Amino acid sequence: MPSSPEPAMAAPILEMRGISKTFPGVKALNNVQLTVYPGEVHALMGENGAGKSTLMKILSGAYTSDPGGEIKVNGKPAHITGPLSAKAHGIAIIYQELSLSPNLTVAENIYLGREVKRGFAVDRAAMFAGCGDVLARLGATFGPRTMVGDLSIAERQMVEVARAIHANSRILVMDEPTTALSSRETQRLFDLIRRLKNEGLAIIYISHRMAEVYELSERVSVLRDGTYVGTLPRDEIKPESIVKMMVGRDLSSFYKKEHGGGSTGREVLKVRNLTDGKRVKSGSFTLHAGEVLGLAGLVGAGRTELARLIYGAEPHTGGTIEINGKPATFRNPREAIDAGIVYLTEDRKAQGLFLDMSVGENINLNVIQRDAKPGGWLDRGRARQRSVAAIKSLTIRVPGPDMPIGALSGGNQQKGLISRLLETEPKVLILDEPTRGVDVGAKSEIYRIIDELAKSGAAVLVISSELPEVVGIADRVVVMREGETVGEVGGATGVKINEENIMALATGVDMGKAA
């Protein structure tokens, strides 16, 4: 087990010892510990289902732990019996799904549950005046009278932080705070976190993104299967070490590339000078059977927009598409699916899944016509057999096909969406950020699925912002910059697929000369 050396700072502000939690038939946590210091960003990592959320819900008062555990705040036992009790101990949690009221002002949200009153009436003027200092301290560009519904996601997140600071919180839990933020907004959040840390706050940071953890954290604690694995100090925080702690195996075993690959297979998709006259100026590449082709580039380079042009989700104004050597133009996604092209959207919740429908219904959505029976009836038994087989094939962790897909973890939701695409028996799969928002274990399984697809002869285009992922799974990588495909690495180019060569094309900078 990795050591957990204590930082050279004051006594711990939070100690959790021997924390266990049992649900009917499930031991969610077993003898877990966590120690956090003031002025520290402490990352908490683990696969989905490892116990991170359960541990934080115990800390925030949403759950009560099993007897025998102990929580200390500032060295004194803290009996946290509910959310109000947690707040009284200076503990605040900012969930991935923000808990603000958009129909109220910033001040009203900050004071929610602690309203200032004059007699029986709420004294809004006092509330507006009372939170101005904390907003100024955080560098907010909006005021206390602003309606929260008019703010961006990043600004709403700042309101959540302001609410915690205003309530004198000294321990702040942030759960996947950058999921919905742009790169610029993420950097602003990081600047805010650093300011809070320098002011002595203890920040527990939950994220699947290794780069964020490495950039921000003094220490990283890892949970696996409801147990505490260990804590790494700053100088030992490396992706390889964290991954091995999280899943019990080396990072090198993650990326599956057993399909042979390369561009020796039959040409399936050919795109030449495709444009929408706006974001995509000129996109060109070829894709072969049995190949995994990466599409890389900086945020805003036009990768998703190019994919949507190919798929018929947006109209193109110029350029050509060929499928198996024949010209093709898709007026809508249905025509693309009929031609054997499927597209996995980067935003599975908003554009991919029907979260209130069952896993089975989501899997069968694109092929429901196959189950039609005379008289307008559906063969539900056949549909169920198909979904059960898909669940088994892609190892979707779910009790059965009738469970709402919205209740699953991010990785299992993603595999459910991939299952829907595979039921159409596609020739070309365009996968846009296929592992976004999923834990490392689910990532490994998605890489296995991609490798199996290429083995079976499918042509796979993977769009990803994670360069290690692109390097690990792709046979070739096409790079976009400012709406154009500007080159490729791997394959017949003779240029090695690595992060430096991809970034050289993505930025237009000779990395060798820049060094």
N, C-alpha and C positions, 0 to 999 in steps of 0.2 A: 504494500500500500504506500502511495507517495506520502512524503512527510508534509506537515502543514506548519512550517515555521511561522512564528508570530511576528508581525511587522514591528519595527521599532517605533511604537507609538503608545498612546495611552492604553489603559485597561480596556477590555472588550466592551462595546456598547450593547452587544447581543450575544447571548450564548444559548444554544438549543442543544440539549443533551438527552440521549435515549428516547428520541421522539418516535413513537409508533402510531399507526392508525389502521384499524381493521374495519372494513365494510363487510356486509354479509357475504361470506365465502371468499373474500379477497383480503390479503394482507398488503395494503397499499404502501405502508412505510414500516420498516423494521429497524429500530434502534439507530435512527439517523441523528447526526450531529452537524452543527453549523456554528462557527464563531466569526463575528464580524466586528471590525474596529471603526471608530469614528474617523472620518476623513479618508475612507477606503471605498473604492469601487470593487465589489466582490461578485464575480460572475458565478452563477449557478447554472450548471449544464447537465444534460442528460437527454436520452431519447424521449419521445412522447411516451408517456406511461411510466417513466422512471420514478416519478413521485415529486417532481419540482412543484407543480401546482398544488398538490395536496399539502406539502410542507408549508408553502406560502399561505394557503388558506387557514392552516392552523395558526400561523403567526398573525394573520389579520383578523382572526376571530370567527371566520366563516365555519370552520370545523373545530371540534374539540378532540385533542389527542387521547390515545389510550392512557390509562393510569400508569405511572412509573416514570414518565418523562418530565423534563424540567426546562423552563424558559427563564432566563435572567436578562433583565434590561438594566444597564449601568450597575451590574453586580448584585442586583437585588431580585429575588424571585418575583416573576410577573405571572399572575393568574389571569390569563386572557380568556374571558368567558363569552366574548362577542365582539363585533366590530367597534362598538363604542368603547369597550374596554381596551382594545388595541390602540385606538386613537388616543385614549388617555395616557397610554404608555409611550406616545410619540411615534407610533408606527403607521405608515400610510402606504397604500399599494395602488399603483397605476396599471390597470389591466390593459391588455391589447385592445379590447373593445372599450372605448372610453365611456365613462359613466356620467356624462354631463347632460344637462337639460338645455337643448338648443333654443327653446322658447324663452329662456331667462337671460338676463345680462351676465356679463363676466362677474360682477360683484355678487349678484344673487347666487351664482354657482359657487363662488368661493365661500360664501357664508351659509351655504345650504345646510340646514340642520342646526345652525348656530346664529340665526338671524338676530340682528339688533332691533330691539323694539322700543317704542315710545308709547307706553300704555299698552293698548291691545294692537296697535298698528305697527307694521314693519317700518323701521326708520331707514329708508333707502338712501337718503342723503348721507347719513352716518356711515353706511356700508360703502358707498361710493368713495367717501373720503378715507375710510379705514383700510382699503386694500390698494390704494395708489402707490404706497411705498414699496410693497412687495412686487408689484408689477414693474416698477421702475428698477428695482434691484435685479430682476430677472431679464431686463432689457426688452420688455414687451413693447411692440409698436402699436398696440391697441389700448384702449382705456377701459375703465371699470363699467362704463355705460354701454359698451358694445354688446350687441346680441351675440351669444355664442354660435347661433345658427349661421351667422355671417362670417365666421372664422374658418380658416383652413384647418386641416387635420393637425398640422404642426403647431398652429396657434392654440388649438383646443388642448393639445398635450401640455402646452405651457400653462394654460389655465389650471389643469390638473396639478401640475407641479406647484403653482402659486397657491392652490387650495391647501396642499400638504404643508408648505412652508408657513402659510398664514396660521395654520393650526398648531404651529410649533413642533412639527414632526422632526425627529432626529434620525429615523430609520426609514428610508424610502425604497420601496420595491418597484422595479420597472420591468414589466413583462412584455418582451418582444416589442420595444417601443418604436423601432424603425420600420416595421413591416409596411406601413402605408406612406412612408416618407420618401421624397426625392433625395438624391445624393446631397444637394445643397442644404435641404432641411435637416438631413441627418447630421451634417457637420455642425449646424447651429445647435442641435440637441447635444452633441458631444461637447461643444464649448460650454453649454449650460451645465452639463453634468460635472465638468471639471471645476466650474466656479462653485457649485454646491459642495463638491468634495473638499475644495480648499477652505470652505467655510465650516468644515467639520462634520458635514452630514455623512452618514453611512449609507451607501447605495448598493442594494442587491440587484444585480443586472442579469436578467434571464434572456438568452438569445441563442439561436442556432448558428449565428453567423460568426465564424472563427475570426475574421478580420476585425470585427467590432470588439470581440472579447480581448484580442491581442492588443488593440489600440488603447482600450480604456482601463483594463483591470490590473489591480495590484495582486490579486489572487483569484484562483478558480477552484471551486468545489464541484465535484462530480457525483451524481447519483446514478445508480443502475439497478433496475428491477426493485425499486423501493429501498435500497440499501445505500449507505455512504461508502463510496469507493476511496476517496482521498481528496487532498487539496494541494494544488500546485502554487508555488510562489512565482513572482513575476519572471524571474530568470529561467524558469522551467516551463513557461507557457508556450507550448508548441502544438500545432495541429495534430501531429502524429501522436503525441503523448495524450492529448485530450481524447482523441478518437479511440485510442486503445483502452482508455479508462471507461469510456462510454459504452463501448460495444464488446470489449474483450478481444479485439483482434486488431491487426496492424492496418494503417491507412492504405498500404500497398495492395491489400486484398479487396479494396473497394471498387476500383475501376475495372470493369470487365471488358476485355477486348480479345475475345476468343474466336470471333467470327471470321478472321482472315482479313476482311476489309480491303481497303484500297479502291482504286478506280478501274479495276479490271473487269468488273461486271458490265452487263448490258446497260446502256444509258436509258434511264427511265424518265427523268425530268430535265428539261433544258430551259433555262430562263435567259433571255437576252435583252439587255437595255430596258428593263421594265421600269416604268415611271408612273407616278400619279400627278406629276406636274407641281407637287408641293414638297412633301417631306422626302419622298424617294425620287432622286434625280436619275439614277441609272443602276439597276441591279442585274447582275449577270452571274450565272454559275451553272454547272451541270451536276447531276446526282445520279449515281449508279445503283443497280440492284446489289444488295448485300453490303452496302456502304453506310457508314455513319459520318455525315458531313457536319462539321461545326460551323455556326454562323456567329461571329464575334464582333465586338465593337463597343465603343463607349455608350453610355446612356444618351439617347437622342440621335444615335447614328442612323436610325431608320430600319433596324432589323425586324421589329414586329410589324411595322407598316409594310415592308416588302412581303412578309409572310401573308398578310391579309390580302394583298393584291393577288398573290398566286392563288389563294383559296377562294377568291371571289367575294370576300367580305367587304372589300372596297373596290371601286372601279379603277382600272388603270387607263391612262391616257396615251400610252405609247409602249413600244416593246412587244416581245412575243413570248409565248409559253408553248412548249412542245411536250407531249406525253407519248412515250414510246415512238418518238420520231414524227408524230403527227401534230399539227397546230391545234391549240386548244385555247378557248376563252371561256371563262366561267362568269356568268352574270350573278351568281349567288352561290353560297356554300353547298346547297343541295346538288348543284351540277358538279361541283368539285368532288363531293363524296361519291356520286354516281360514276365519276371517272377514276375513282380509286385513290383520291387524295383526302386525308383527314388532317385536322389542325387541333392541337391541344393548346388552348388559350393560356396566357400567362396569368390570368385572373380567374381561377377556377370557381370562386364563390359568386362573382358578379356575372360572369359570362359563360361558365361551363356547367355547373351543377344546379339541380333543383333541390335545394337543401331540405325542403319539407317533404320531399318524396323519398321513397325507400331506396335502398341500395339496388335492389333488383330492377325497380322502375327506371332508375338512372342508367343502368347497364343496358337495358333493352330499348332505350328511347329511339335510337337510330334504325332499329331493325324490327320495330313493332309490327310492320306490315307483313312480316313473315308468319306471324301468328294468327292472321285473319282466317276465320272459318266461315263457311256459308251461313248466310243469315245475319252477318255483321257481328258475330261473336269473336272473342279472342281466345286462343288456346293458352290459358294462363299456366297450365301445367308445363307446356313446352317452354314458355318464357321463364318459369321458375327453374327448370332444369338448366337452361342456358346460363342464368345468373349464378346458380350454385357452382357450375363448372368454372365460370370466370373467377369467382371468389377463390376457388381452390387453386386455379392456375396462377393467379397473381398474388396468392397468399394475402388476401385482404382480411385483416383481423376484425371479424364481425361475427356475432352469434348466428346470424342468418340473413337472407336477402330482404326480409321484411323490416329491418331496422332503418330508421331515417338516416340518410347519408350525412346529414348535417351534424349528427351526434358522433361521427368518427373523428379520429385524429387527422391532421393535415395530410400525412403520408397515405393513409388509407383512403381518404377522399380522392387524392390524386390517382391512386391505383384504380379506384372505381371509375373515374373519368377516362383513364387510359383503356379500361376494359370496354367501355362503350365504343370507343374508336375502333378497337380491334375486332369487334363483332361485325363490322362492315367489311372485313377482310381486305384492308387497304394495300395498295402497291407503294404508296408514298405516305410517310408520316412526318408532319411538321410539328415538332415539340418545342413550344415556347416556354422557356424557364421551367422545365419539367420537375425540378426539385426545389423550387422556391417554397419556403415556409414549411419544409418537412425535416425531420430529424435525420441524423446520419445513418441510422439503421434503415429507414425507409429509402434514403438516397441509394444505398447499396442495392436494395431490391429493385429500384427503378433502373439502375445501371444494368442489372442482370436482365431485365425485361428488354431494354434497348439492344443489348448484345444478342439475345435470343431472336429478336425480330430481324436483325441483320443476318444472323445465321440462316434464318428461314428464307432469305432472299429479298426481304423488304428493303426499301430505300428510306433512310432516316435522316432528316435534317433537324439538328438540335441547336436551338438558340439559347445561349446562356451567358449571363454576366459573370459567372464564376470561372475564372481562367483555369484553375486546377481541374475543374470538371471537364472543360473543353479539351484540355491537353490529355486528360486521362481516358476519354472515351472516343474521341474523333479520329478518323483515318486521315482526313484532310480538314483544314479550317479556312473558310472564306471570311475575309474581314471587311467590314463596312466603316466608312468615315464620312460624316456629313452627307448622308443620303446616297452614297455611292459605294459599290464594291470596289475596293482599291487593290486587292491582291489576295493571295492565298499562301498557305504554308503546308508542308507535307506533300504526299503523293509524288507526282512527277517533277515538282518544283525543286526537289533536293534540299529544300530549306526545312530545318528541323522544327517540329511542332513543340514550341515552348512558350512560356509567358512573355519572354523578352521579345521574340520575333513577332508575336501577335500584337503586342503593345506598340512596337515600332510602326506597324501598318496602321493601327487604330489611331495613333496620335500624329502620324506623319513625321515622326522624329527618328533619326538614326540613333538607336539606343547605345550603340558602341561609341559613337562620337559624343553623345550626351554624357556618357560616363567619364 
